[in-house]
């Protein structure tokens, strides 16, 4: 296996993250509930992880700010443009698959 320096690892992870975010911005036809049902995370999860990482580094970031970073526009604008009402099947799958509170 190729040995990476810590700097290379960070740079490659950052590049992969940017590519994922750009891909999700381009694929606004894919609904968050579909992502949750298939992968267990969505754009909102990604924005929460981003905000948590910023806060761990001592950078306060509001929920709306982290969502705009991920969505590429204010969240409400994205919802108005792209979000569709979830079907009964999507909602049922979400309820079945979502993590249970412990």
Secondary structure, 3 states (H helix, E strand, C coil): CCCCCHHHHHHHHHHHHHHHHHHHHHCCCCCHHHHHHHHCCCHHHHHHHHHHHHHHCCCCCCHHHHHHHHHCCCHHHHHHHHCCCCCHHHHHHHHHHCCCCC
